[in-house]
Amino acid sequence: MYDWANSVYSLVISTVLFPLYYEAVTKNETNEVLFLGRYWENTVVYSYVIAASYLTISILSPYLAAMADRTGRRKVFMRTFMIIGALSTSCMGLFTAANPWLGLCLAFFASVGFTGSIVFYNSFLPVIAPPEMQDRLSARGFSLGYFGSALLLIICLILVQMPQTFGFADEGIASRFSFLVTGIWWLGVHEGGSAYEAAAEAMAVEMWEMGFDHVEVTRYDDAPDQLNVVGYNWGRVNPDEYIVIGGHFDIAYVFTPPGGGTNEGANDDTSGSTVSLEMAQALAQMEFDHTVVAGLWACEEEGLLGTAGGDVDRGVHVRGRAAAQNRGCRRR
């Protein structure tokens, strides 16, 4: 869904509406704006600002990418840049002829946010999809991005072309409202949602009904919108040693396996979740010397790559472990 979310910036903001709005509100007898203590030609300084944003990312991205690979926090960096870009885009609604410096600063940070988030977003492709699916997955993402951005652009152009129809005084106010809507779109549809939260709560209730001694929904500190559902059946002899079973709870990739024919999420992640719940239901009725932990994990891909500390168990405070198993399915 991030293709659907971020592509609105590249089309609505950087390509169509913002350049036209910027040039219109900074147009005067000399076509100059005051920025950083000196006067610049309006279109020239805008080009400099965008170029500076690209230069900033080209300098920062190698270091940030190395940190993300080392710590397994790609999503944290991607989300940070996404928030910077989306909030900057929304705040463009405050840009008027009276404050051209604000428009230039927001254009810089929106461009940095977009470009930076794409760097880390693209780094997920070899992690979440096998080589034979990467081209198809990438193409699907681009197609969703083009469709979503074109849809929002049409809506925004209708607002700008017919401002009075929608209660706006003029095209400028409609344009600024479009910037706000674009930022909200970018920030609001990138991932997760109420259905994901509801599914987690439903699985937690299911585990309680299975007879687990304790059930909780946990979140990662570095990815708080990603959820784990974890049930505990306390050990009678060695409660501090865990037998852990788990399966996928997030959808790792959008496209179906080679050959198609399944709904999104039916193979990954539903197969792992279903098997884990069936095992959990049987184990919840038994008594063991060790604590049995049944978990439905998000972000399990990073842990399966062998990152330090075993990220598949980040949602559980494991002090000792007798055995661990992660259930999943991958069809070739």
SULKA-V459044 format. One record per residue. RES is the residue in one small letter. OMEGA is omega in degrees with one decimal (NA if undefined). Layout:
# SULKA-V459044
((RES,OMEGA) (RES,OMEGA))
This chain:
# SULKA-V459044
((m,-177.7) (y,173.4) (d,178.6) (w,-175.0) (a,-169.3) (n,-176.0) (s,178.0) (v,177.1) (y,-174.2) (s,-179.0) (l,-173.8) (v,-173.7) (i,-170.3) (s,-175.5) (t,-169.8) (v,-164.7) (l,-172.5) (f,178.5) (p,179.1) (l,179.8) (y,-179.8) (y,-178.4) (e,-179.2) (a,-175.1) (v,178.4) (t,-179.7) (k,177.0) (n,-176.8) (e,-178.3) (t,-176.1) (n,179.4) (e,176.4) (v,177.9) (l,-178.4) (f,-179.9) (l,172.7) (g,178.8) (r,-179.6) (y,-179.7) (w,169.1) (e,-168.8) (n,-177.5) (t,-179.6) (v,-178.1) (v,175.8) (y,177.7) (s,177.5) (y,-178.3) (v,179.4) (i,177.4) (a,178.3) (a,177.9) (s,177.9) (y,177.9) (l,179.0) (t,-179.9) (i,-179.5) (s,177.8) (i,-173.8) (l,-169.0) (s,178.4) (p,-180.0) (y,179.9) (l,178.6) (a,177.4) (a,177.4) (m,-179.9) (a,178.3) (d,-178.0) (r,-175.2) (t,-176.6) (g,-175.5) (r,177.7) (r,-175.9) (k,177.9) (v,179.5) (f,178.7) (m,-179.3) (r,179.5) (t,178.8) (f,178.8) (m,179.8) (i,177.1) (i,-177.8) (g,-176.7) (a,179.0) (l,177.3) (s,178.8) (t,178.9) (s,-178.8) (c,174.4) (m,175.5) (g,178.2) (l,-175.8) (f,177.2) (t,178.4) (a,-177.9) (a,-176.8) (n,-179.5) (p,177.9) (w,179.4) (l,178.6) (g,179.8) (l,178.3) (c,179.6) (l,176.6) (a,178.8) (f,-175.5) (f,176.3) (a,178.7) (s,176.5) (v,-179.6) (g,-179.7) (f,-176.5) (t,179.8) (g,180.0) (s,-179.9) (i,177.9) (v,-176.8) (f,176.1) (y,179.8) (n,-179.0) (s,179.3) (f,-171.7) (l,179.1) (p,-179.7) (v,-170.7) (i,-178.5) (a,175.5) (p,-175.1) (p,-175.6) (e,-178.9) (m,-170.8) (q,179.4) (d,-178.7) (r,179.2) (l,178.8) (s,178.8) (a,178.0) (r,178.6) (g,178.8) (f,-178.5) (s,176.5) (l,179.0) (g,178.9) (y,-178.7) (f,-178.4) (g,-178.4) (s,178.0) (a,178.6) (l,-179.8) (l,178.6) (l,178.4) (i,179.4) (i,-178.3) (c,179.1) (l,175.8) (i,177.9) (l,-176.2) (v,-177.9) (q,-179.4) (m,-173.6) (p,-177.9) (q,179.4) (t,-177.2) (f,173.4) (g,178.4) (f,-177.0) (a,-177.7) (d,-177.5) (e,-179.3) (g,178.9) (i,177.5) (a,178.0) (s,-180.0) (r,174.9) (f,178.2) (s,176.9) (f,178.5) (l,-179.1) (v,-179.7) (t,177.5) (g,178.4) (i,177.6) (w,-179.0) (w,-176.8) (l,-168.3) (g,-173.2) (v,-171.5) (h,179.7) (e,174.1) (g,177.8) (g,-175.2) (s,179.6) (a,178.7) (y,177.9) (e,-178.7) (a,178.3) (a,178.8) (a,179.5) (e,178.9) (a,178.7) (m,177.3) (a,177.2) (v,179.5) (e,-180.0) (m,175.4) (w,-179.0) (e,175.6) (m,178.6) (g,177.1) (f,-179.4) (d,-179.9) (h,179.1) (v,177.4) (e,172.0) (v,-175.8) (t,178.9) (r,175.7) (y,177.4) (d,-177.4) (d,177.4) (a,-170.7) (p,178.0) (d,175.9) (q,-168.1) (l,167.9) (n,172.0) (v,-169.8) (v,176.1) (g,-178.2) (y,168.4) (n,-167.4) (w,178.0) (g,-176.8) (r,-177.2) (v,-177.5) (n,-175.3) (p,-179.7) (d,175.0) (e,-170.3) (y,163.2) (i,-170.9) (v,169.1) (i,-178.6) (g,177.4) (g,-178.5) (h,169.5) (f,174.4) (d,178.0) (i,-172.3) (a,178.8) (y,-172.0) (v,-172.9) (f,178.7) (t,179.0) (p,179.0) (p,-176.3) (g,176.6) (g,174.4) (g,179.1) (t,175.8) (n,178.4) (e,178.3) (g,-177.6) (a,179.0) (n,176.1) (d,41.2) (d,-169.6) (t,-179.4) (s,-179.9) (g,179.9) (s,-177.8) (t,178.9) (v,-179.1) (s,179.1) (l,177.4) (e,177.1) (m,-178.9) (a,-179.3) (q,178.2) (a,-176.5) (l,-178.3) (a,-179.0) (q,-175.4) (m,173.8) (e,-178.2) (f,174.5) (d,-179.2) (h,175.6) (t,176.6) (v,179.2) (v,174.9) (a,-176.3) (g,169.0) (l,-167.1) (w,163.7) (a,178.6) (c,-176.0) (e,-176.5) (e,-178.5) (e,179.1) (g,-179.4) (l,174.8) (l,175.0) (g,178.4) (t,-174.3) (a,175.4) (g,179.0) (g,-173.5) (d,178.1) (v,-179.4) (d,-177.3) (r,-179.8) (g,-179.4) (v,178.8) (h,-173.8) (v,175.7) (r,175.4) (g,-174.8) (r,178.0) (a,179.7) (a,178.1) (a,-179.8) (q,175.5) (n,-177.2) (r,177.5) (g,-178.9) (c,172.8) (r,-176.7) (r,178.4) (r,NA))
